[in-house]
Amino acid sequence: MMDRISVIIPVYNSEGSLVELCDRLIKTLDAITDDFEIIMVEDCSQDRSWEVITKLAGENPGIKGIQLFRNFGQHNALLCGIRCCRGDIIVTIDDDLQHPPEEIPKLLDELSKGFDVVYGTPLQEQHGIFRDMASRLTKLVLQAAMKSEAARNVSAFRAFRSPVKNAFVGYHNPFVLIDVLLTWGTTRFSSVEVSHEPRRDGVSNYSFSKLIIHAINMMTGFSTLPLQLSSYIGFFFTLFGIGVLFYVIGRYFIEGGSVPGFPFLASVIAIFSGAQLFALGIIGEYLARMHFRSMGRPSHVVRNTVGLDDTKEDVTQ
């Protein structure tokens, strides 16, 4: 018999897909194990998602729901569900049915080969051109943050062993990135190819602009790469300034005069000013992260729960 399995689903404006998603999950999990739970974390949706979750939880004791006070974001909702789940193996899946629940056995089979984290990598993503471009950019940034080749295969469809979450049990920060937190606990990552179906209802909550903002948050929240980049830029322009100085001095001794023209001087000043402002902006982003963390802002706050034995206060820990 398989270990206990917990499936975590971050929910946002998905009332139309939740019933089918749960039906397909139950059928898939029943064929694998007789001990499982489905935890749906409702991230302050604008539709009737919470009502649907409450009804589903009332009809099936294996389905549980958590409602957040406000929209904290997909990864924050996942962290909330991960913290309160009881499974030996944790599976995360989106609420839009683009990741077929029937593919879960593929992840579990790969996990049984000695890996701690397995990603379901789509054979072909069903997104638009700009969304695909933004996704590739975020994966490049994520690779720098995770310092792992596994970042190339990262997706929201993942399975990992429950002990891995002990590495970030004490993480309290409003900026959450599950994939980076998983690297705090293990380096044994793998991936398997899974099918990726077109979205049936609504549109993706991750627009091009949101993915870019997500990439920036990843860089400044979990990596020192931007600071290193600003150092390299500063070093480059220092060398450039020294070169300009030698050019001015050399021309003075060779031609007996200084370099004429205000445009040349203005251009050099503009270049250096831009480099300084760029570096200050990056430093400011890191200071902002430190400021928000010192404020003690929570990663999530629970409004209601259904089907859980824990109190709301326990779930938020």
C-alpha positions, 0 to 999 in steps of 0.5 A, a space after each residue: 500500500 502506498 503512503 498517505 498522499 496529500 494533494 494541495 490545490 491553490 484555488 482562485 476563481 475556479 468554481 467551474 472546474 473544481 467539481 470535475 477536478 475533485 472527481 478525477 482526483 478521487 478516481 486517480 487516488 483511489 487506484 493508488 492508495 486508500 489513505 489520501 486527502 485533498 486540500 483546497 486553499 481558496 485565495 480570496 476568489 471573486 466567484 463562488 469557489 468557496 461555496 463549491 469547496 464547502 459543498 464538496 467537503 461536506 460530501 466527501 470527508 477526504 476533501 478539506 478547504 481553507 479560505 484566506 482573508 485576502 489574495 496572498 498569491 499562488 505560492 503563499 496559498 500552497 505554503 498554507 496547504 503544505 503546512 497543514 497537510 498530513 501526507 507522507 507524499 505531497 502533490 501540488 496541482 493547479 485548479 484549471 485542469 490543465 494538468 490532468 490528475 491522471 498523470 499523478 502516478 507518473 510523478 509517484 513512480 519517479 519519486 519511488 526511484 529515490 528522488 525527493 522532488 519530481 516535477 511534471 514537465 508539460 510535453 507542450 504548454 498550451 499558452 500564448 507566445 508572450 506567456 511562453 516567453 515570460 515563462 522561459 524568463 522566469 525559469 532562467 531567473 529561477 535557475 539562478 535562485 535555485 542554483 539547480 538544473 532542475 529549474 528548467 523543468 519546474 512546473 506547478 505540478 509537482 510531488 515531493 516527500 513530506 520531510 522536505 518541508 521541515 527545511 522551511 517550517 520556520 520560514 515566515 516571509 510574505 515573499 514565498 517561492 515554493 521551488 526555492 524553498 524545496 532546494 533548502 531541504 534536498 538536491 535530489 530533483 527529477 522530472 517526468 513528461 506529462 500532458 498539458 491540456 488547454 484551459 477550459 474556463 476563464 483565462 490564466 491569472 498569470 499574465 505577461 506582466 505578472 510573470 515579469 514581476 514574479 521574476 523580479 521578486 524571485 531575483 531580489 527575494 531569493 538570489 544575490 544575482 542582482 547585487 553581483 550584477 550591479 557590482 560588475 556594472 560598477 566595475 566595468 564603468 570604473 574601468 571605462 572611467 579610467 580609460 577616459 582619464 588616460 585618453 584625456 591625459 594622453 591627448 593633452 600631452 600629445 596634442 597640447 590641449 584638452 578634449 573639446 566639447 560639452 557633449 563628450 563630458 555630458 555623455 560620460 556623466 550620464 553613463 556614470 549617473 545611470 550606473 549609480 542609479 541602477 545600483 541604488 535601485 537594486 540595493 533599494 529592492 533588497 532593503 525593501 525586502 528586509 523592511 517587509 520581513 522586519 514588519 513581520 507580515 504573514 505569508 497567509 492569514 486564514 479566514 475559515 476552514 472546512 474538514 480540518 481538525 486543526 483550528 485556524 490558529 494552528 493552520 497559520 503557523 
